[in-house]
Amino acid sequence: NFYGPFATAAARRGASRCWIGPDRVALRWTDVDALAGRHAEALRACGVGPGDRVLVQAEKSRSLLALYFGCLRAGAVFVPLN
């Protein structure tokens, strides 16, 4: 699972800011990690498991970033649609 090594490296580097949106508001790694955890739990509750594909069509946003990491955390494959 890619998420584990990524999260460990981010925490080790002390990544304080993970993403800065168009509104110039920074999203901290701890916020992203917490949101990713909630998304991963919601995906698991819907029956999504390791190797399953999650098709997503959404605009770029903080929530989309958290969903991407949530998919990784759940072991699912994030598939963005155009």
NUKOLKE-272757 format. One record per residue: residue number from 1; x, y, z of N, C-alpha, C, O in turn; residue in three letters. Coordinates in Angstrom, 1 decimal, m for minus. Example, Ala and Ser with C-alpha at 12.3 -4.5 7.8 and 13.67 -1.06 7.14 Angstrom:
// NUKOLKE-272757
@k 1; n.X 13.2; n.Y m5.7; n.Z 7.8; ca.X 12.3; ca.Y m4.5; ca.Z 7.8; c.X 13.2; c.Y m3.3; c.Z 7.8; o.X 14.2; o.Y m3.3; o.Z 8.5; r ALA
@k 2; n.X 12.8; n.Y m2.2; n.Z 7.1; ca.X 13.7; ca.Y m1.1; ca.Z 7.1; c.X 12.9; c.Y 0.0; c.Z 7.9; o.X 13.4; o.Y 1.1; o.Z 8.0; r SER
This chain:
// NUKOLKE-272757
@k 1; n.X 0.8; n.Y m1.2; n.Z 0.0; ca.X 0.0; ca.Y 0.0; ca.Z 0.0; c.X 0.9; c.Y 1.2; c.Z 0.0; o.X 1.7; o.Y 1.4; o.Z 0.9; r ASN
@k 2; n.X 0.7; n.Y 2.1; n.Z m1.0; ca.X 1.5; ca.Y 3.3; ca.Z m1.1; c.X 1.3; c.Y 4.3; c.Z 0.0; o.X 2.2; o.Y 5.1; o.Z 0.3; r PHE
@k 3; n.X 0.2; n.Y 4.3; n.Z 0.6; ca.X m0.2; ca.Y 5.4; ca.Z 1.6; c.X 0.7; c.Y 5.3; c.Z 2.8; o.X 1.2; o.Y 6.3; o.Z 3.3; r TYR
@k 4; n.X 1.0; n.Y 4.1; n.Z 3.3; ca.X 1.8; ca.Y 3.9; ca.Z 4.5; c.X 3.2; c.Y 4.6; c.Z 4.4; o.X 3.5; o.Y 5.5; o.Z 5.2; r GLY
@k 5; n.X 4.0; n.Y 4.2; n.Z 3.4; ca.X 5.3; ca.Y 4.9; ca.Z 3.2; c.X 5.2; c.Y 6.4; c.Z 3.0; o.X 6.0; o.Y 7.2; o.Z 3.5; r PRO
@k 6; n.X 4.2; n.Y 6.8; n.Z 2.3; ca.X 4.0; ca.Y 8.2; ca.Z 2.0; c.X 3.7; c.Y 9.0; c.Z 3.3; o.X 4.3; o.Y 10.0; o.Z 3.5; r PHE
@k 7; n.X 2.8; n.Y 8.5; n.Z 4.1; ca.X 2.4; ca.Y 9.1; ca.Z 5.3; c.X 3.6; c.Y 9.2; c.Z 6.3; o.X 3.8; o.Y 10.2; o.Z 7.0; r ALA
@k 8; n.X 4.4; n.Y 8.1; n.Z 6.3; ca.X 5.5; ca.Y 8.1; ca.Z 7.2; c.X 6.6; c.Y 9.1; c.Z 6.8; o.X 7.1; o.Y 9.8; o.Z 7.6; r THR
@k 9; n.X 6.8; n.Y 9.2; n.Z 5.5; ca.X 7.8; ca.Y 10.1; ca.Z 5.0; c.X 7.4; c.Y 11.6; c.Z 5.2; o.X 8.2; o.Y 12.4; o.Z 5.6; r ALA
@k 10; n.X 6.1; n.Y 11.8; n.Z 5.0; ca.X 5.6; ca.Y 13.2; ca.Z 5.3; c.X 5.7; c.Y 13.6; c.Z 6.7; o.X 6.1; o.Y 14.7; o.Z 7.1; r ALA
@k 11; n.X 5.4; n.Y 12.6; n.Z 7.6; ca.X 5.5; ca.Y 12.9; ca.Z 9.1; c.X 6.9; c.Y 13.1; c.Z 9.5; o.X 7.2; o.Y 13.9; o.Z 10.3; r ALA
@k 12; n.X 7.8; n.Y 12.3; n.Z 8.9; ca.X 9.2; ca.Y 12.4; ca.Z 9.3; c.X 9.8; c.Y 13.7; c.Z 8.8; o.X 10.6; o.Y 14.3; o.Z 9.5; r ARG
@k 13; n.X 9.4; n.Y 14.2; n.Z 7.7; ca.X 9.9; ca.Y 15.5; ca.Z 7.2; c.X 9.2; c.Y 16.6; c.Z 7.9; o.X 9.6; o.Y 17.8; o.Z 7.8; r ARG
@k 14; n.X 8.2; n.Y 16.3; n.Z 8.7; ca.X 7.5; ca.Y 17.4; ca.Z 9.4; c.X 6.7; c.Y 18.3; c.Z 8.4; o.X 6.7; o.Y 19.5; o.Z 8.6; r GLY
@k 15; n.X 6.1; n.Y 17.7; n.Z 7.4; ca.X 5.4; ca.Y 18.4; ca.Z 6.4; c.X 4.3; c.Y 19.2; c.Z 7.1; o.X 3.3; o.Y 18.6; o.Z 7.5; r ALA
@k 16; n.X 4.4; n.Y 20.5; n.Z 7.2; ca.X 3.3; ca.Y 21.3; ca.Z 7.9; c.X 2.3; c.Y 21.7; c.Z 6.9; o.X 1.1; o.Y 21.7; o.Z 7.2; r SER
@k 17; n.X 2.7; n.Y 21.9; n.Z 5.6; ca.X 1.7; ca.Y 22.3; ca.Z 4.6; c.X 1.7; c.Y 21.3; c.Z 3.5; o.X 2.8; o.Y 20.9; o.Z 3.0; r ARG
@k 18; n.X 0.5; n.Y 20.8; n.Z 3.2; ca.X 0.5; ca.Y 19.7; ca.Z 2.1; c.X m0.1; c.Y 20.3; c.Z 0.8; o.X 0.4; o.Y 19.9; o.Z m0.3; r CYS
@k 19; n.X m1.0; n.Y 21.3; n.Z 0.9; ca.X m1.6; ca.Y 21.8; ca.Z m0.3; c.X m2.1; c.Y 23.2; c.Z 0.0; o.X m2.6; o.Y 23.5; o.Z 1.1; r TRP
@k 20; n.X m1.8; n.Y 24.1; n.Z m1.0; ca.X m2.3; ca.Y 25.5; ca.Z m0.9; c.X m3.3; c.Y 25.7; c.Z m2.0; o.X m2.9; o.Y 25.6; o.Z m3.2; r ILE
@k 21; n.X m4.6; n.Y 26.0; n.Z m1.7; ca.X m5.6; ca.Y 26.1; ca.Z m2.7; c.X m5.6; c.Y 27.5; c.Z m3.3; o.X m4.8; o.Y 28.3; o.Z m3.0; r GLY
@k 22; n.X m6.5; n.Y 27.7; n.Z m4.3; ca.X m6.6; ca.Y 29.0; ca.Z m5.0; c.X m6.9; c.Y 30.1; c.Z m4.1; o.X m6.7; o.Y 31.3; o.Z m4.4; r PRO
@k 23; n.X m7.5; n.Y 29.8; n.Z m2.9; ca.X m7.9; ca.Y 30.8; ca.Z m2.0; c.X m6.7; c.Y 31.2; c.Z m1.1; o.X m6.8; o.Y 32.0; o.Z m0.1; r ASP
@k 24; n.X m5.5; n.Y 30.5; n.Z m1.3; ca.X m4.3; ca.Y 30.7; ca.Z m0.6; c.X m4.3; c.Y 30.2; c.Z 0.8; o.X m3.5; o.Y 30.6; o.Z 1.6; r ARG
@k 25; n.X m5.3; n.Y 29.4; n.Z 1.1; ca.X m5.4; ca.Y 28.8; ca.Z 2.4; c.X m4.6; c.Y 27.4; c.Z 2.4; o.X m4.9; o.Y 26.6; o.Z 1.6; r VAL
@k 26; n.X m3.7; n.Y 27.3; n.Z 3.3; ca.X m2.9; ca.Y 26.0; ca.Z 3.4; c.X m3.7; c.Y 24.9; c.Z 4.1; o.X m4.3; o.Y 25.2; o.Z 5.1; r ALA
@k 27; n.X m3.5; n.Y 23.7; n.Z 3.6; ca.X m4.1; ca.Y 22.6; ca.Z 4.3; c.X m2.9; c.Y 21.8; c.Z 4.9; o.X m2.0; o.Y 21.4; o.Z 4.1; r LEU
@k 28; n.X m2.9; n.Y 21.6; n.Z 6.2; ca.X m1.8; ca.Y 20.9; ca.Z 6.8; c.X m1.9; c.Y 19.4; c.Z 6.6; o.X m3.0; o.Y 18.8; o.Z 6.4; r ARG
@k 29; n.X m0.7; n.Y 18.7; n.Z 6.7; ca.X m0.7; ca.Y 17.3; ca.Z 6.5; c.X m1.6; c.Y 16.6; c.Z 7.5; o.X m2.3; o.Y 15.6; o.Z 7.1; r TRP
@k 30; n.X m1.6; n.Y 17.0; n.Z 8.7; ca.X m2.5; ca.Y 16.4; ca.Z 9.7; c.X m3.9; c.Y 16.4; c.Z 9.4; o.X m4.7; o.Y 15.5; o.Z 9.6; r THR
@k 31; n.X m4.3; n.Y 17.6; n.Z 8.7; ca.X m5.7; ca.Y 17.7; ca.Z 8.3; c.X m6.0; c.Y 16.7; c.Z 7.1; o.X m7.1; o.Y 16.1; o.Z 7.1; r ASP
@k 32; n.X m5.1; n.Y 16.6; n.Z 6.2; ca.X m5.3; ca.Y 15.7; ca.Z 5.1; c.X m5.3; c.Y 14.3; c.Z 5.5; o.X m6.2; o.Y 13.5; o.Z 5.1; r VAL
@k 33; n.X m4.5; n.Y 13.9; n.Z 6.5; ca.X m4.4; ca.Y 12.6; ca.Z 7.0; c.X m5.7; c.Y 12.2; c.Z 7.7; o.X m6.2; o.Y 11.1; o.Z 7.6; r ASP
@k 34; n.X m6.3; n.Y 13.2; n.Z 8.5; ca.X m7.5; ca.Y 12.9; ca.Z 9.2; c.X m8.7; c.Y 12.8; c.Z 8.2; o.X m9.5; o.Y 11.9; o.Z 8.3; r ALA
@k 35; n.X m8.7; n.Y 13.6; n.Z 7.2; ca.X m9.8; ca.Y 13.5; ca.Z 6.2; c.X m9.6; c.Y 12.2; c.Z 5.4; o.X m10.6; o.Y 11.6; o.Z 5.1; r LEU
@k 36; n.X m8.4; n.Y 11.9; n.Z 5.1; ca.X m8.2; ca.Y 10.6; ca.Z 4.3; c.X m8.7; c.Y 9.4; c.Z 5.1; o.X m9.2; o.Y 8.5; o.Z 4.6; r ALA
@k 37; n.X m8.4; n.Y 9.5; n.Z 6.4; ca.X m8.9; ca.Y 8.4; ca.Z 7.3; c.X m10.4; c.Y 8.3; c.Z 7.3; o.X m11.0; o.Y 7.1; o.Z 7.2; r GLY
@k 38; n.X m11.1; n.Y 9.4; n.Z 7.3; ca.X m12.6; ca.Y 9.4; ca.Z 7.3; c.X m13.1; c.Y 8.8; c.Z 5.9; o.X m14.0; o.Y 8.1; o.Z 5.9; r ARG
@k 39; n.X m12.4; n.Y 9.3; n.Z 4.8; ca.X m12.8; ca.Y 8.8; ca.Z 3.5; c.X m12.5; c.Y 7.3; c.Z 3.4; o.X m13.4; o.Y 6.5; o.Z 2.8; r HIS
@k 40; n.X m11.4; n.Y 6.8; n.Z 3.9; ca.X m11.1; ca.Y 5.4; ca.Z 3.8; c.X m12.1; c.Y 4.6; c.Z 4.6; o.X m12.5; o.Y 3.5; o.Z 4.1; r ALA
@k 41; n.X m12.5; n.Y 5.0; n.Z 5.8; ca.X m13.5; ca.Y 4.3; ca.Z 6.5; c.X m14.9; c.Y 4.3; c.Z 5.8; o.X m15.6; o.Y 3.3; o.Z 5.8; r GLU
@k 42; n.X m15.2; n.Y 5.4; n.Z 5.2; ca.X m16.5; ca.Y 5.5; ca.Z 4.4; c.X m16.4; c.Y 4.5; c.Z 3.2; o.X m17.4; o.Y 3.8; o.Z 2.9; r ALA
@k 43; n.X m15.3; n.Y 4.4; n.Z 2.6; ca.X m15.2; ca.Y 3.5; ca.Z 1.4; c.X m15.3; c.Y 2.1; c.Z 1.9; o.X m16.0; o.Y 1.3; o.Z 1.3; r LEU
@k 44; n.X m14.6; n.Y 1.8; n.Z 3.0; ca.X m14.7; ca.Y 0.4; ca.Z 3.5; c.X m16.1; c.Y 0.0; c.Z 3.9; o.X m16.6; o.Y m1.1; o.Z 3.7; r ARG
@k 45; n.X m16.8; n.Y 1.0; n.Z 4.5; ca.X m18.2; ca.Y 0.8; ca.Z 4.9; c.X m19.1; c.Y 0.5; c.Z 3.7; o.X m20.1; o.Y m0.2; o.Z 3.8; r ALA
@k 46; n.X m18.7; n.Y 1.0; n.Z 2.5; ca.X m19.5; ca.Y 0.8; ca.Z 1.3; c.X m19.0; c.Y m0.5; c.Z 0.6; o.X m19.5; o.Y m0.8; o.Z m0.5; r CYS
@k 47; n.X m18.1; n.Y m1.2; n.Z 1.2; ca.X m17.7; ca.Y m2.5; ca.Z 0.7; c.X m16.4; c.Y m2.4; c.Z m0.2; o.X m16.1; o.Y m3.4; o.Z m0.9; r GLY
@k 48; n.X m15.8; n.Y m1.3; n.Z m0.3; ca.X m14.6; ca.Y m1.1; ca.Z m1.1; c.X m13.4; c.Y m1.7; c.Z m0.4; o.X m13.2; o.Y m1.5; o.Z 0.8; r VAL
@k 49; n.X m12.7; n.Y m2.6; n.Z m1.1; ca.X m11.5; ca.Y m3.2; ca.Z m0.5; c.X m10.3; c.Y m3.1; c.Z m1.3; o.X m10.3; o.Y m2.4; o.Z m2.4; r GLY
@k 50; n.X m9.2; n.Y m3.6; n.Z m0.8; ca.X m7.9; ca.Y m3.5; ca.Z m1.6; c.X m8.0; c.Y m4.0; c.Z m3.0; o.X m8.6; o.Y m5.1; o.Z m3.2; r PRO
@k 51; n.X m7.5; n.Y m3.2; n.Z m3.9; ca.X m7.6; ca.Y m3.6; ca.Z m5.3; c.X m8.8; c.Y m3.2; c.Z m6.1; o.X m8.8; o.Y m3.2; o.Z m7.3; r GLY
@k 52; n.X m9.9; n.Y m2.8; n.Z m5.3; ca.X m11.1; ca.Y m2.3; ca.Z m6.0; c.X m10.8; c.Y m0.9; c.Z m6.6; o.X m10.0; o.Y m0.2; o.Z m6.1; r ASP
@k 53; n.X m11.5; n.Y m0.6; n.Z m7.7; ca.X m11.4; ca.Y 0.7; ca.Z m8.4; c.X m12.5; c.Y 1.6; c.Z m7.9; o.X m13.6; o.Y 1.2; o.Z m7.8; r ARG
@k 54; n.X m12.1; n.Y 2.8; n.Z m7.7; ca.X m13.1; ca.Y 3.9; ca.Z m7.3; c.X m13.0; c.Y 4.9; c.Z m8.4; o.X m12.1; o.Y 5.7; o.Z m8.5; r VAL
@k 55; n.X m14.1; n.Y 5.0; n.Z m9.1; ca.X m14.2; ca.Y 6.0; ca.Z m10.2; c.X m14.7; c.Y 7.3; c.Z m9.6; o.X m15.7; o.Y 7.3; o.Z m8.9; r LEU
@k 56; n.X m14.0; n.Y 8.4; n.Z m10.0; ca.X m14.3; ca.Y 9.7; ca.Z m9.4; c.X m14.4; c.Y 10.7; c.Z m10.5; o.X m13.5; o.Y 10.8; o.Z m11.3; r VAL
@k 57; n.X m15.5; n.Y 11.5; n.Z m10.5; ca.X m15.6; ca.Y 12.6; ca.Z m11.4; c.X m15.9; c.Y 13.9; c.Z m10.5; o.X m17.0; o.Y 14.0; o.Z m10.0; r GLN
@k 58; n.X m14.9; n.Y 14.7; n.Z m10.3; ca.X m15.1; ca.Y 15.9; ca.Z m9.4; c.X m14.1; c.Y 16.9; c.Z m9.8; o.X m13.0; o.Y 16.6; o.Z m10.4; r ALA
@k 59; n.X m14.4; n.Y 18.1; n.Z m9.4; ca.X m13.4; ca.Y 19.2; ca.Z m9.7; c.X m12.3; c.Y 19.1; c.Z m8.6; o.X m12.4; o.Y 18.6; o.Z m7.6; r GLU
@k 60; n.X m11.2; n.Y 19.7; n.Z m9.0; ca.X m10.0; ca.Y 19.7; ca.Z m8.1; c.X m10.3; c.Y 20.5; c.Z m6.9; o.X m10.8; o.Y 21.7; o.Z m6.9; r LYS
@k 61; n.X m10.1; n.Y 19.9; n.Z m5.7; ca.X m10.4; ca.Y 20.6; ca.Z m4.4; c.X m9.7; c.Y 19.9; c.Z m3.3; o.X m9.0; o.Y 18.8; o.Z m3.5; r SER
@k 62; n.X m9.8; n.Y 20.5; n.Z m2.1; ca.X m9.2; ca.Y 19.8; ca.Z m1.0; c.X m9.9; c.Y 18.5; c.Z m0.7; o.X m9.2; o.Y 17.5; o.Z m0.4; r ARG
@k 63; n.X m11.2; n.Y 18.4; n.Z m0.9; ca.X m11.9; ca.Y 17.2; ca.Z m0.7; c.X m11.4; c.Y 16.1; c.Z m1.6; o.X m11.3; o.Y 14.9; o.Z m1.3; r SER
@k 64; n.X m11.2; n.Y 16.4; n.Z m2.9; ca.X m10.7; ca.Y 15.5; ca.Z m3.9; c.X m9.3; c.Y 14.9; c.Z m3.5; o.X m9.1; o.Y 13.7; o.Z m3.6; r LEU
@k 65; n.X m8.5; n.Y 15.8; n.Z m3.0; ca.X m7.2; ca.Y 15.4; ca.Z m2.5; c.X m7.3; c.Y 14.4; c.Z m1.4; o.X m6.6; o.Y 13.3; o.Z m1.3; r LEU
@k 66; n.X m8.2; n.Y 14.7; n.Z m0.4; ca.X m8.4; ca.Y 13.8; ca.Z 0.7; c.X m9.0; c.Y 12.5; c.Z 0.2; o.X m8.7; o.Y 11.4; o.Z 0.8; r ALA
@k 67; n.X m9.9; n.Y 12.5; n.Z m0.7; ca.X m10.5; ca.Y 11.3; ca.Z m1.3; c.X m9.4; c.Y 10.4; c.Z m2.0; o.X m9.4; o.Y 9.2; o.Z m1.8; r LEU
@k 68; n.X m8.5; n.Y 11.0; n.Z m2.7; ca.X m7.4; ca.Y 10.3; ca.Z m3.3; c.X m6.6; c.Y 9.6; c.Z m2.3; o.X m6.3; o.Y 8.4; o.Z m2.4; r TYR
@k 69; n.X m6.2; n.Y 10.3; n.Z m1.2; ca.X m5.4; ca.Y 9.7; ca.Z m0.2; c.X m6.3; c.Y 8.6; c.Z 0.6; o.X m5.7; o.Y 7.6; o.Z 1.1; r PHE
@k 70; n.X m7.6; n.Y 8.9; n.Z 0.7; ca.X m8.4; ca.Y 7.9; ca.Z 1.4; c.X m8.5; c.Y 6.6; c.Z 0.6; o.X m8.5; o.Y 5.5; o.Z 1.1; r GLY
@k 71; n.X m8.5; n.Y 6.7; n.Z m0.8; ca.X m8.5; ca.Y 5.5; ca.Z m1.6; c.X m7.2; c.Y 4.8; c.Z m1.4; o.X m7.2; o.Y 3.5; o.Z m1.3; r CYS
@k 72; n.X m6.1; n.Y 5.5; n.Z m1.4; ca.X m4.8; ca.Y 4.8; ca.Z m1.2; c.X m4.8; c.Y 4.2; c.Z 0.2; o.X m4.3; o.Y 3.0; o.Z 0.3; r LEU
@k 73; n.X m5.3; n.Y 4.9; n.Z 1.2; ca.X m5.3; ca.Y 4.3; ca.Z 2.6; c.X m6.1; c.Y 3.0; c.Z 2.7; o.X m5.8; o.Y 2.1; o.Z 3.4; r ARG
@k 74; n.X m7.2; n.Y 3.0; n.Z 1.9; ca.X m8.0; ca.Y 1.8; ca.Z 1.9; c.X m7.5; c.Y 0.7; c.Z 1.0; o.X m8.0; o.Y m0.4; o.Z 0.9; r ALA
@k 75; n.X m6.4; n.Y 1.0; n.Z 0.2; ca.X m5.9; ca.Y 0.0; ca.Z m0.7; c.X m6.6; c.Y 0.0; c.Z m2.0; o.X m6.3; o.Y m0.9; o.Z m2.9; r GLY
@k 76; n.X m7.5; n.Y 0.9; n.Z m2.3; ca.X m8.2; ca.Y 1.0; ca.Z m3.5; c.X m7.5; c.Y 1.7; c.Z m4.6; o.X m6.5; o.Y 2.5; o.Z m4.3; r ALA
@k 77; n.X m7.9; n.Y 1.6; n.Z m5.8; ca.X m7.3; ca.Y 2.3; ca.Z m7.0; c.X m8.2; c.Y 3.5; c.Z m7.3; o.X m9.4; o.Y 3.3; o.Z m7.6; r VAL
@k 78; n.X m7.6; n.Y 4.7; n.Z m7.2; ca.X m8.3; ca.Y 5.9; ca.Z m7.5; c.X m8.3; c.Y 6.1; c.Z m9.1; o.X m7.2; o.Y 6.1; o.Z m9.7; r PHE
@k 79; n.X m9.5; n.Y 6.2; n.Z m9.7; ca.X m9.6; ca.Y 6.3; ca.Z m11.1; c.X m10.3; c.Y 7.6; c.Z m11.4; o.X m11.5; o.Y 7.7; o.Z m11.3; r VAL
@k 80; n.X m9.6; n.Y 8.7; n.Z m11.8; ca.X m10.2; ca.Y 10.0; ca.Z m12.1; c.X m10.9; c.Y 9.9; c.Z m13.5; o.X m10.3; o.Y 9.4; o.Z m14.5; r PRO
@k 81; n.X m12.1; n.Y 10.4; n.Z m13.6; ca.X m12.8; ca.Y 10.5; ca.Z m14.9; c.X m12.7; c.Y 11.9; c.Z m15.5; o.X m12.7; o.Y 12.9; o.Z m14.7; r LEU
@k 82; n.X m12.7; n.Y 12.0; n.Z m16.7; ca.X m12.7; ca.Y 13.3; ca.Z m17.4; c.X m14.1; c.Y 13.8; c.Z m17.7; o.X m14.2; o.Y 14.9; o.Z m18.3; r ASN
